[in-house]
């Protein structure tokens, strides 16, 4: 099984620029050119992949490979996928969520907010069914 994490903070400004779809063109736009060098106008995000069946060990390994701690002393909102209480891959695996929260705490994130809205099911009910509310 493969798991992955990415530091996407460098992409956030681009996400906030507007909601218009990109123009359709047969010529690649600069945003699509992945061979461009990094720089202030060309941020690149690191991605870490770890092959493991043990999410509790894999999540911290992936975070360590990123060689960065962008959360020290910062508030963090963590958004799992709990549209339904279906088991992984239909929703975030509980072990992955637990490992992420523990890793974020060890990295100095404070507070950590779980931000979720399930649909079509009731969010509170989904989180109860998955055992999320009982995590402690």
Short mmCIF file of the C-alpha atoms (twelve columns), coordinates in Angstrom:
data_MODEL
# 
_entry.id   MODEL 
# 
loop_
_atom_site.group_PDB 
_atom_site.id 
_atom_site.type_symbol 
_atom_site.label_atom_id 
_atom_site.label_alt_id 
_atom_site.label_comp_id 
_atom_site.label_asym_id 
_atom_site.label_seq_id 
_atom_site.Cartn_x 
_atom_site.Cartn_y 
_atom_site.Cartn_z 
_atom_site.pdbx_PDB_model_num 
ATOM 1   C CA . UNK A 1   0.000   0.000  0.000   1 
ATOM 2   C CA . UNK A 2   1.276   3.502  -0.788  1 
ATOM 3   C CA . UNK A 3   0.714   6.544  1.367   1 
ATOM 4   C CA . UNK A 4   1.693   10.080 0.608   1 
ATOM 5   C CA . UNK A 5   1.874   13.528 2.135   1 
ATOM 6   C CA . UNK A 6   2.590   16.842 0.497   1 
ATOM 7   C CA . UNK A 7   3.458   20.270 1.816   1 
ATOM 8   C CA . UNK A 8   0.991   22.409 -0.060  1 
ATOM 9   C CA . UNK A 9   1.431   25.704 1.772   1 
ATOM 10  C CA . UNK A 10  3.388   27.085 -1.177  1 
ATOM 11  C CA . UNK A 11  0.370   26.466 -3.410  1 
ATOM 12  C CA . UNK A 12  -2.132  28.251 -1.171  1 
ATOM 13  C CA . UNK A 13  -1.616  31.733 -2.669  1 
ATOM 14  C CA . UNK A 14  -2.343  30.296 -6.116  1 
ATOM 15  C CA . UNK A 15  -5.536  28.703 -4.828  1 
ATOM 16  C CA . UNK A 16  -6.753  32.038 -3.491  1 
ATOM 17  C CA . UNK A 17  -6.207  34.072 -6.673  1 
ATOM 18  C CA . UNK A 18  -9.608  33.392 -8.188  1 
ATOM 19  C CA . UNK A 19  -12.031 30.763 -9.222  1 
ATOM 20  C CA . UNK A 20  -12.125 31.258 -12.979 1 
ATOM 21  C CA . UNK A 21  -11.199 28.118 -14.923 1 
ATOM 22  C CA . UNK A 22  -7.919  28.269 -16.845 1 
ATOM 23  C CA . UNK A 23  -8.177  29.181 -20.523 1 
ATOM 24  C CA . UNK A 24  -8.337  26.241 -22.897 1 
ATOM 25  C CA . UNK A 25  -5.283  26.130 -25.133 1 
ATOM 26  C CA . UNK A 26  -3.281  23.545 -26.982 1 
ATOM 27  C CA . UNK A 27  -0.104  25.299 -25.813 1 
ATOM 28  C CA . UNK A 28  0.895   24.452 -22.232 1 
ATOM 29  C CA . UNK A 29  0.600   27.381 -19.860 1 
ATOM 30  C CA . UNK A 30  3.488   28.304 -17.529 1 
ATOM 31  C CA . UNK A 31  1.575   26.744 -14.622 1 
ATOM 32  C CA . UNK A 32  1.650   23.391 -16.431 1 
ATOM 33  C CA . UNK A 33  5.401   23.518 -17.123 1 
ATOM 34  C CA . UNK A 34  6.839   21.326 -14.370 1 
ATOM 35  C CA . UNK A 35  10.394  21.670 -15.696 1 
ATOM 36  C CA . UNK A 36  10.664  25.342 -14.651 1 
ATOM 37  C CA . UNK A 37  13.199  26.134 -11.930 1 
ATOM 38  C CA . UNK A 38  11.975  26.962 -8.444  1 
ATOM 39  C CA . UNK A 39  11.816  30.517 -7.212  1 
ATOM 40  C CA . UNK A 40  9.542   33.098 -5.684  1 
ATOM 41  C CA . UNK A 41  7.182   32.971 -8.665  1 
ATOM 42  C CA . UNK A 42  7.614   29.224 -9.156  1 
ATOM 43  C CA . UNK A 43  7.155   27.366 -5.850  1 
ATOM 44  C CA . UNK A 44  7.553   23.595 -5.785  1 
ATOM 45  C CA . UNK A 45  5.993   21.305 -3.199  1 
ATOM 46  C CA . UNK A 46  7.771   18.284 -1.792  1 
ATOM 47  C CA . UNK A 47  5.982   14.941 -1.840  1 
ATOM 48  C CA . UNK A 48  6.917   11.920 0.269   1 
ATOM 49  C CA . UNK A 49  5.778   8.376  -0.465  1 
ATOM 50  C CA . UNK A 50  6.173   5.459  1.932   1 
ATOM 51  C CA . UNK A 51  5.243   1.881  1.082   1 
ATOM 52  C CA . UNK A 52  3.881   0.214  4.222   1 
ATOM 53  C CA . UNK A 53  0.919   -1.650 5.653   1 
ATOM 54  C CA . UNK A 54  1.409   0.080  9.001   1 
ATOM 55  C CA . UNK A 55  -0.082  3.576  8.878   1 
ATOM 56  C CA . UNK A 56  1.060   4.338  12.437  1 
ATOM 57  C CA . UNK A 57  4.688   3.969  11.313  1 
ATOM 58  C CA . UNK A 58  4.249   5.190  7.725   1 
ATOM 59  C CA . UNK A 59  2.767   8.616  8.444   1 
ATOM 60  C CA . UNK A 60  5.680   9.827  10.626  1 
ATOM 61  C CA . UNK A 61  8.188   8.375  8.122   1 
ATOM 62  C CA . UNK A 62  6.567   10.333 5.286   1 
ATOM 63  C CA . UNK A 63  6.541   13.530 7.328   1 
ATOM 64  C CA . UNK A 64  10.224  13.060 8.244   1 
ATOM 65  C CA . UNK A 65  11.114  12.651 4.546   1 
ATOM 66  C CA . UNK A 66  9.653   16.104 3.854   1 
ATOM 67  C CA . UNK A 67  12.378  17.659 6.034   1 
ATOM 68  C CA . UNK A 68  10.165  20.563 7.038   1 
ATOM 69  C CA . UNK A 69  8.033   21.671 9.957   1 
ATOM 70  C CA . UNK A 70  5.611   24.348 8.778   1 
ATOM 71  C CA . UNK A 71  3.262   23.836 11.761  1 
ATOM 72  C CA . UNK A 72  5.472   24.669 14.789  1 
ATOM 73  C CA . UNK A 73  3.452   27.005 17.019  1 
ATOM 74  C CA . UNK A 74  0.649   27.328 14.481  1 
ATOM 75  C CA . UNK A 75  -3.024  26.440 14.478  1 
ATOM 76  C CA . UNK A 76  -3.745  23.583 12.069  1 
ATOM 77  C CA . UNK A 77  -7.018  22.519 10.455  1 
ATOM 78  C CA . UNK A 78  -6.965  18.863 9.438   1 
ATOM 79  C CA . UNK A 79  -9.546  17.762 6.843   1 
ATOM 80  C CA . UNK A 80  -10.099 14.000 6.628   1 
ATOM 81  C CA . UNK A 81  -12.474 12.367 4.145   1 
ATOM 82  C CA . UNK A 82  -15.569 11.287 6.062   1 
ATOM 83  C CA . UNK A 83  -18.331 11.692 3.491   1 
ATOM 84  C CA . UNK A 84  -19.599 8.358  4.781   1 
ATOM 85  C CA . UNK A 85  -18.515 5.857  7.437   1 
ATOM 86  C CA . UNK A 86  -17.327 3.473  4.721   1 
ATOM 87  C CA . UNK A 87  -14.001 1.778  5.434   1 
ATOM 88  C CA . UNK A 88  -10.794 2.882  3.688   1 
ATOM 89  C CA . UNK A 89  -10.490 3.791  0.819   1 
ATOM 90  C CA . UNK A 90  -14.057 5.138  1.048   1 
ATOM 91  C CA . UNK A 91  -12.995 7.355  3.945   1 
ATOM 92  C CA . UNK A 92  -9.825  8.268  5.803   1 
ATOM 93  C CA . UNK A 93  -8.487  5.337  7.813   1 
ATOM 94  C CA . UNK A 94  -8.676  5.957  11.567  1 
ATOM 95  C CA . UNK A 95  -5.039  4.902  12.033  1 
ATOM 96  C CA . UNK A 96  -3.941  7.495  9.463   1 
ATOM 97  C CA . UNK A 97  -5.916  10.242 11.176  1 
ATOM 98  C CA . UNK A 98  -4.589  9.279  14.606  1 
ATOM 99  C CA . UNK A 99  -0.991  9.164  13.305  1 
ATOM 100 C CA . UNK A 100 -1.369  12.571 11.627  1 
ATOM 101 C CA . UNK A 101 -2.760  14.161 14.787  1 
ATOM 102 C CA . UNK A 102 0.020   12.686 16.937  1 
ATOM 103 C CA . UNK A 103 2.687   13.790 14.448  1 
ATOM 104 C CA . UNK A 104 1.251   17.316 14.267  1 
ATOM 105 C CA . UNK A 105 1.219   17.512 18.074  1 
ATOM 106 C CA . UNK A 106 4.856   16.348 18.231  1 
ATOM 107 C CA . UNK A 107 5.733   18.974 15.628  1 
ATOM 108 C CA . UNK A 108 4.295   21.684 17.887  1 
ATOM 109 C CA . UNK A 109 1.003   22.437 16.139  1 
ATOM 110 C CA . UNK A 110 -1.489  23.990 18.506  1 
ATOM 111 C CA . UNK A 111 -4.426  23.872 18.368  1 
ATOM 112 C CA . UNK A 112 -5.372  21.146 15.891  1 
ATOM 113 C CA . UNK A 113 -8.915  21.393 14.579  1 
ATOM 114 C CA . UNK A 114 -10.642 18.533 12.814  1 
ATOM 115 C CA . UNK A 115 -12.599 20.217 10.012  1 
ATOM 116 C CA . UNK A 116 -15.169 17.981 8.374   1 
ATOM 117 C CA . UNK A 117 -18.606 18.019 6.825   1 
ATOM 118 C CA . UNK A 118 -20.012 14.700 5.737   1 
ATOM 119 C CA . UNK A 119 -22.522 14.299 2.989   1 
ATOM 120 C CA . UNK A 120 -25.023 13.007 2.258   1 
ATOM 121 C CA . UNK A 121 -24.921 11.506 5.773   1 
ATOM 122 C CA . UNK A 122 -25.018 13.441 9.065   1 
ATOM 123 C CA . UNK A 123 -21.456 14.405 10.077  1 
ATOM 124 C CA . UNK A 124 -21.870 13.619 13.785  1 
ATOM 125 C CA . UNK A 125 -23.377 10.229 12.973  1 
ATOM 126 C CA . UNK A 126 -20.591 9.350  10.522  1 
ATOM 127 C CA . UNK A 127 -17.928 10.301 13.059  1 
ATOM 128 C CA . UNK A 128 -19.674 8.188  15.711  1 
ATOM 129 C CA . UNK A 129 -19.917 5.199  13.362  1 
ATOM 130 C CA . UNK A 130 -16.214 5.460  12.476  1 
ATOM 131 C CA . UNK A 131 -15.206 5.794  16.145  1 
ATOM 132 C CA . UNK A 132 -13.660 9.229  15.664  1 
ATOM 133 C CA . UNK A 133 -15.475 10.823 18.594  1 
ATOM 134 C CA . UNK A 134 -14.114 8.121  20.886  1 
ATOM 135 C CA . UNK A 135 -10.485 8.796  19.898  1 
ATOM 136 C CA . UNK A 136 -8.725  10.406 22.765  1 
# 
